[in-house]
Amino acid sequence: MDIETIRDYCLAKKGTTEGFPFGEDFLVFKVMGKMTACIKLECPDLITLKCDPDYALELRDHYPGVEGAYHFNKKYWNQVSLKGDIDDKMILHLIDHSYEEVIKKFTRKLKQEYNELPDYPDSLHT
């Protein structure tokens, strides 16, 4: 899977934005200001995704291409190879899982703001 496909997929999700809070080499996707995914542009073969702690361990045991994320809390963040043993369908599932994990942790106020957003990004309606 390539970075443009991932970018399009992430940005199609409700409330998602992209930015470079860690410098121009790290593309970060956030939902309502909370990070869901990160790709180092210098090495776009890996994506960092949030994950349920138990599921994170299960994935690491099952897929050689899934490891604890470098420079992130390894309990909650996985580094996933885009060029290894993980098919595109699974990568998209893991992006979805990361997005849902972040939404689950929203405060009541943030959840309300999220629920008031349109279901589809404006760019899809132009």
N, CA, C and O of each residue as an XYZ file, in Angstrom:
504
protein
N       0.841     -1.173      0.000
C       0.000      0.000      0.000
C       0.887      1.239      0.000
O       1.918      1.272      0.672
N       0.484      2.251     -0.754
C       1.307      3.452     -0.856
C       0.763      4.578      0.024
O      -0.376      4.525      0.490
N       1.578      5.574      0.238
C       1.263      6.662      1.159
C       0.060      7.483      0.676
O      -0.719      7.963      1.500
N      -0.102      7.651     -0.623
C      -1.243      8.428     -1.132
C      -2.567      7.731     -0.847
O      -3.554      8.386     -0.514
N      -2.594      6.419     -0.974
C      -3.805      5.662     -0.647
C      -4.132      5.818      0.826
O      -5.289      6.020      1.194
N      -3.117      5.725      1.662
C      -3.312      5.893      3.107
C      -3.792      7.304      3.414
O      -4.711      7.495      4.210
N      -3.174      8.282      2.786
C      -3.559      9.684      3.019
C      -5.029      9.891      2.650
O      -5.790     10.449      3.440
N      -5.425      9.454      1.479
C      -6.813      9.609      1.042
C      -7.777      8.893      1.994
O      -8.834      9.423      2.334
N      -7.403      7.694      2.417
C      -8.247      6.901      3.311
C      -8.424      7.603      4.659
O      -9.537      7.706      5.175
N      -7.323      8.080      5.215
C      -7.378      8.757      6.517
C      -8.188     10.051      6.433
O      -9.024     10.317      7.296
N      -7.946     10.847      5.408
C      -8.616     12.141      5.300
C     -10.110     12.013      4.992
O     -10.866     12.964      5.193
N     -10.535     10.850      4.508
C     -11.959     10.626      4.250
C     -12.734     10.346      5.538
O     -13.964     10.296      5.525
N     -12.028     10.169      6.627
C     -12.679      9.874      7.904
C     -13.142     11.170      8.571
O     -12.450     12.188      8.540
N     -14.295     11.104      9.154
C     -14.935     12.236      9.813
C     -14.002     12.889     10.831
O     -13.421     12.212     11.680
N     -13.866     14.225     10.734
C     -13.097     14.984     11.710
C     -11.593     14.877     11.584
O     -10.868     15.337     12.467
N     -11.098     14.273     10.494
C      -9.657     14.026     10.360
C      -8.955     15.159      9.618
O      -9.443     15.671      8.611
N      -7.796     15.530     10.148
C      -6.929     16.520      9.523
C      -5.525     15.935      9.424
O      -5.213     14.923     10.052
N      -4.694     16.582      8.633
C      -3.289     16.179      8.535
C      -2.421     17.373      8.890
O      -2.839     18.524      8.769
N      -1.197     17.074      9.333
C      -0.276     18.138      9.675
C       1.113     17.598      9.931
O       1.377     16.407      9.767
N       2.003     18.500     10.340
C       3.401     18.152     10.565
C       3.866     18.664     11.932
O       4.802     19.460     11.997
N       3.231     18.224     13.024
C       3.593     18.743     14.354
C       4.978     18.313     14.843
O       5.529     18.935     15.752
N       5.545     17.267     14.256
C       6.865     16.777     14.682
C       7.957     17.138     13.685
O       9.058     16.592     13.758
N       7.677     18.041     12.760
C       8.645     18.430     11.744
C       8.170     18.012     10.368
O       7.240     17.217     10.229
N       8.815     18.554      9.362
C       8.359     18.363      7.978
C       8.498     16.938      7.457
O       8.002     16.638      6.371
N       9.153     16.059      8.194
C       9.334     14.675      7.750
C       8.284     13.718      8.318
O       8.253     12.549      7.934
N       7.417     14.194      9.233
C       6.440     13.316      9.877
C       5.024     13.782      9.578
O       4.546     14.763     10.148
N       4.360     13.069      8.678
C       2.965     13.353      8.347
C       2.086     12.703      9.409
O       2.149     11.494      9.629
N       1.265     13.523     10.065
C       0.435     13.050     11.165
C      -1.034     13.290     10.830
O      -1.413     14.363     10.361
N      -1.845     12.277     11.079
C      -3.291     12.382     10.918
C      -3.909     12.425     12.302
O      -3.549     11.646     13.185
N      -4.857     13.358     12.479
C      -5.526     13.514     13.768
C      -7.030     13.581     13.544
O      -7.502     14.097     12.531
N      -7.772     13.048     14.511
C      -9.215     13.233     14.549
C      -9.506     14.127     15.753
O      -9.171     13.790     16.889
N     -10.131     15.266     15.485
C     -10.459     16.235     16.531
C      -9.226     16.597     17.358
O      -9.313     16.763     18.575
N      -8.087     16.717     16.694
C      -6.850     17.112     17.355
C      -6.087     16.007     18.050
O      -5.051     16.265     18.662
N      -6.583     14.766     17.969
C      -5.924     13.623     18.620
C      -5.304     12.716     17.557
O      -5.968     12.337     16.592
N      -4.045     12.375     17.737
C      -3.310     11.616     16.730
C      -3.843     10.195     16.550
O      -4.077      9.473     17.519
N      -4.027      9.813     15.283
C      -4.456      8.447     14.955
C      -3.408      7.696     14.153
O      -3.314      6.472     14.248
N      -2.607      8.428     13.351
C      -1.624      7.769     12.488
C      -0.473      8.716     12.200
O      -0.629      9.937     12.215
N       0.686      8.126     11.936
C       1.884      8.912     11.651
C       2.743      8.145     10.654
O       2.952      6.939     10.789
N       3.236      8.866      9.654
C       4.131      8.268      8.663
C       5.361      9.155      8.523
O       5.250     10.361      8.303
N       6.527      8.547      8.654
C       7.774      9.272      8.432
C       8.013      9.289      6.924
O       8.224      8.241      6.315
N       7.978     10.479      6.321
C       8.063     10.595      4.871
C       9.410     10.110      4.324
O       9.500      9.656      3.183
N      10.439     10.209      5.140
C      11.757      9.731      4.733
C      11.770      8.207      4.583
O      12.569      7.657      3.826
N      10.882      7.537      5.308
C      10.778      6.069      5.288
C       9.292      5.696      5.229
O       8.748      5.203      6.217
N       8.624      5.924      4.085
C       7.172      5.714      4.018
C       6.740      4.252      3.945
O       5.618      3.958      3.532
N       7.612      3.347      4.338
C       7.266      1.920      4.365
C       6.629      1.506      5.682
O       6.240      0.351      5.850
N       6.521      2.452      6.624
C       5.978      2.158      7.951
C       4.915      3.179      8.319
O       5.022      4.355      7.970
N       3.893      2.724      9.022
C       2.887      3.620      9.569
C       2.741      3.303     11.055
O       2.741      2.138     11.453
N       2.617      4.344     11.865
C       2.425      4.186     13.297
C       0.945      4.387     13.594
O       0.350      5.382     13.180
N       0.353      3.433     14.315
C      -1.084      3.444     14.580
C      -1.370      3.114     16.039
O      -0.678      2.298     16.649
N      -2.387      3.750     16.586
C      -2.829      3.449     17.952
C      -3.543      2.102     17.952
O      -4.157      1.713     16.958
N      -3.457      1.394     19.082
C      -4.039      0.057     19.145
C      -4.417     -0.295     20.579
O      -3.751      0.118     21.529
N      -5.486     -1.057     20.721
C      -5.839     -1.623     22.018
C      -4.640     -2.439     22.515
O      -4.074     -3.211     21.741
N      -4.238     -2.292     23.776
C      -3.026     -2.971     24.262
C      -3.013     -4.488     24.047
O      -1.992     -5.031     23.627
N      -4.105     -5.172     24.321
C      -4.129     -6.627     24.131
C      -4.051     -6.994     22.650
O      -3.348     -7.928     22.266
N      -4.777     -6.253     21.835
C      -4.751     -6.499     20.388
C      -3.369     -6.192     19.818
O      -2.908     -6.874     18.903
N      -2.706     -5.166     20.359
C      -1.355     -4.806     19.902
C      -0.405     -5.990     20.085
O       0.371     -6.318     19.188
N      -0.473     -6.622     21.249
C       0.394     -7.786     21.507
C       0.045     -8.953     20.591
O       0.935     -9.634     20.081
N      -1.239     -9.182     20.385
C      -1.687    -10.252     19.498
C      -1.166    -10.034     18.068
O      -0.695    -10.970     17.423
N      -1.256     -8.800     17.589
C      -0.772     -8.479     16.240
C       0.736     -8.689     16.128
O       1.224     -9.216     15.128
N       1.461     -8.279     17.148
C       2.924     -8.427     17.136
C       3.336     -9.895     17.132
O       4.340    -10.267     16.524
N       2.553    -10.722     17.816
C       2.834    -12.163     17.825
C       2.517    -12.818     16.487
O       3.184    -13.770     16.081
N       1.505    -12.310     15.808
C       1.018    -12.939     14.577
C       1.712    -12.431     13.308
O       1.896    -13.191     12.358
N       2.093    -11.160     13.288
C       2.680    -10.556     12.081
C       4.095    -10.048     12.355
O       4.278     -9.190     13.219
N       5.085    -10.552     11.646
C       6.441    -10.017     11.798
C       6.533     -8.532     11.429
O       7.436     -7.835     11.893
N       5.610     -8.048     10.602
C       5.620     -6.653     10.163
C       4.977     -5.685     11.140
O       4.829     -4.504     10.825
N       4.590     -6.160     12.325
C       4.004     -5.290     13.353
C       4.912     -5.323     14.576
O       5.207     -6.387     15.120
N       5.351     -4.139     14.997
C       6.233     -4.004     16.160
C       5.735     -2.861     17.028
O       4.911     -2.053     16.599
N       6.237     -2.802     18.243
C       5.975     -1.630     19.069
C       6.568     -0.411     18.380
O       7.675     -0.474     17.846
N       5.842      0.690     18.389
C       6.263      1.882     17.642
C       7.457      2.572     18.292
O       7.489      2.776     19.506
N       8.418      2.921     17.480
C       9.623      3.624     17.895
C       9.225      5.030     18.355
O       8.486      5.716     17.650
N       9.691      5.460     19.499
C       9.441      6.783     20.083
C       7.991      7.002     20.527
O       7.588      8.142     20.759
N       7.212      5.942     20.647
C       5.837      6.047     21.134
C       5.664      5.051     22.276
O       6.486      4.150     22.447
N       4.617      5.207     23.043
C       4.310      4.265     24.104
C       3.933      2.935     23.452
O       2.866      2.809     22.851
N       4.804      1.964     23.574
C       4.634      0.675     22.888
C       3.420     -0.113     23.388
O       2.989     -1.065     22.738
N       2.879      0.275     24.520
C       1.673     -0.392     25.005
C       0.486     -0.078     24.098
O      -0.391     -0.920     23.905
N       0.459      1.136     23.540
C      -0.692      1.603     22.769
C      -0.426      1.858     21.291
O      -1.366      2.070     20.526
N       0.821      1.842     20.883
C       1.149      2.228     19.507
C       1.969      1.139     18.808
O       2.957      0.639     19.346
N       1.537      0.793     17.613
C       2.249     -0.170     16.777
C       2.847      0.521     15.564
O       2.318      1.511     15.059
N       3.941     -0.018     15.124
C       4.573      0.366     13.870
C       4.280     -0.770     12.893
O       4.645     -1.917     13.147
N       3.621     -0.454     11.773
C       3.159     -1.470     10.838
C       3.871     -1.305      9.495
O       3.880     -0.220      8.913
N       4.458     -2.383      9.022
C       5.133     -2.357      7.727
C       4.103     -2.340      6.597
O       3.141     -3.108      6.607
N       4.319     -1.461      5.635
C       3.442     -1.380      4.468
C       3.968     -2.240      3.319
O       3.331     -2.334      2.270
N       5.111     -2.856      3.512
C       5.749     -3.634      2.442
C       6.023     -5.076      2.847
O       6.860     -5.746      2.241
N       5.323     -5.552      3.864
C       5.642     -6.871      4.375
C       4.519     -7.863      4.242
O       3.906     -8.000      3.183
N       4.259     -8.550      5.324
C       3.326     -9.674      5.343
C       1.880     -9.270      5.637
O       1.028    -10.131      5.853
N       1.605     -7.982      5.645
C       0.268     -7.504      5.987
C      -0.415     -6.991      4.723
O       0.082     -6.072      4.071
N      -1.552     -7.586      4.380
C      -2.217     -7.176      3.139
C      -2.936     -5.845      3.323
O      -3.134     -5.381      4.445
N      -3.325     -5.238      2.198
C      -3.928     -3.916      2.206
C      -5.210     -3.871      3.028
O      -5.465     -2.893      3.730
N      -6.006     -4.911      2.945
C      -7.261     -4.958      3.696
C      -6.986     -4.871      5.199
O      -7.699     -4.171      5.918
N      -5.967     -5.571      5.673
C      -5.610     -5.550      7.090
C      -5.060     -4.181      7.490
O      -5.356     -3.690      8.580
N      -4.272     -3.570      6.631
C      -3.744     -2.238      6.932
C      -4.899     -1.250      7.096
O      -4.894     -0.446      8.028
N      -5.877     -1.302      6.213
C      -7.042     -0.420      6.329
C      -7.821     -0.720      7.608
O      -8.317      0.194      8.266
N      -7.927     -1.991      7.955
C      -8.578     -2.370      9.222
C      -7.835     -1.766     10.415
O      -8.463     -1.272     11.351
N      -6.513     -1.805     10.383
C      -5.723     -1.264     11.494
C      -5.838      0.257     11.570
O      -5.816      0.820     12.665
N      -5.960      0.925     10.431
C      -6.205      2.371     10.423
C      -7.567      2.649     11.057
O      -7.699      3.551     11.883
N      -8.574      1.874     10.669
C      -9.909      2.019     11.258
C      -9.860      1.795     12.773
O     -10.459      2.545     13.544
N      -9.141      0.760     13.177
C      -9.029      0.433     14.603
C      -8.382      1.597     15.365
O      -8.843      1.965     16.446
N      -7.331      2.166     14.809
C      -6.651      3.288     15.443
C      -7.607      4.467     15.606
O      -7.672      5.078     16.673
N      -8.336      4.777     14.564
C      -9.313      5.865     14.580
C     -10.353      5.623     15.678
O     -10.666      6.531     16.448
N     -10.882      4.409     15.749
C     -11.898      4.075     16.756
C     -11.317      4.114     18.178
O     -11.998      4.531     19.115
N     -10.081      3.685     18.334
C      -9.437      3.733     19.654
C      -9.325      5.167     20.155
O      -9.517      5.431     21.342
N      -9.016      6.089     19.256
C      -8.902      7.494     19.647
C     -10.275      8.049     20.004
O     -10.417      8.731     21.019
N     -11.277      7.771     19.198
C     -12.631      8.270     19.455
C     -13.165      7.743     20.794
O     -13.842      8.469     21.522
N     -12.862      6.496     21.111
C     -13.314      5.905     22.381
C     -12.843      6.701     23.589
O     -13.509      6.707     24.624
N     -11.716      7.365     23.471
C     -11.116      8.083     24.601
C     -11.505      9.561     24.649
O     -11.031     10.291     25.520
N     -12.363     10.013     23.725
C     -12.792     11.406     23.731
C     -13.497     11.758     25.038
O     -14.179     10.929     25.641
N     -13.316     12.995     25.454
C     -14.110     13.517     26.561
C     -15.562     13.653     26.079
O     -15.830     13.603     24.878
N     -16.474     13.822     27.004
C     -17.885     13.996     26.638
C     -18.050     15.196     25.700
O     -18.785     15.123     24.715
N     -17.364     16.297     26.011
C     -17.451     17.509     25.192
C     -16.916     17.265     23.780
O     -17.547     17.651     22.796
N     -15.756     16.628     23.687
C     -15.163     16.362     22.378
C     -16.026     15.395     21.570
O     -16.170     15.545     20.357
N     -16.597     14.408     22.248
C     -17.497     13.450     21.583
C     -18.719     14.177     21.021
O     -19.172     13.871     19.918
N     -19.250     15.134     21.772
C     -20.399     15.899     21.298
C     -20.015     16.723     20.066
O     -20.763     16.765     19.089
N     -18.851     17.376     20.110
C     -18.379     18.156     18.954
C     -18.197     17.248     17.743
O     -18.564     17.610     16.625
N     -17.634     16.080     17.970
C     -17.430     15.107     16.890
C     -18.776     14.682     16.293
O     -18.924     14.627     15.072
N     -19.741     14.387     17.137
C     -21.055     13.935     16.665
C     -21.785     15.014     15.870
O     -22.634     14.694     15.037
N     -21.472     16.270     16.109
C     -22.107     17.374     15.386
C     -21.474     17.642     14.027
O     -22.023     18.408     13.234
N     -20.345     17.033     13.747
C     -19.697     17.201     12.438
C     -20.487     16.464     11.359
O     -21.166     15.478     11.644
N     -20.395     16.952     10.104
C     -21.011     16.186      9.012
C     -20.313     14.836      8.882
O     -19.139     14.702      9.229
N     -21.033     13.845      8.385
C     -20.462     12.501      8.262
C     -19.352     12.398      7.239
O     -18.505     11.512      7.347
N     -19.327     13.272      6.254
C     -18.320     13.200      5.195
C     -17.583     14.528      5.111
O     -18.181     15.587      5.304
N     -16.284     14.473      4.824
C     -15.531     15.712      4.659
C     -16.131     16.566      3.532
O     -16.632     16.042      2.537
N     -16.067     17.890      3.714
C     -16.598     18.809      2.700
C     -16.001     18.562      1.327
O     -16.683     18.737      0.318
N     -14.743     18.160      1.273
C     -14.058     17.973     -0.011
C     -14.712     16.887     -0.859
O     -14.548     16.875     -2.078
N     -15.451     15.978     -0.229
C     -16.110     14.922     -0.991
C     -17.416     15.395     -1.624
O     -17.994     14.701     -2.461
N     -17.882     16.591     -1.218
C     -19.149     17.091     -1.713
C     -18.985     18.221     -2.702
O     -19.985     18.801     -3.125
N     -17.774     18.560     -3.088
C     -17.553     19.668     -4.024
C     -17.433     19.180     -5.433
O     -17.245     19.980     -6.350
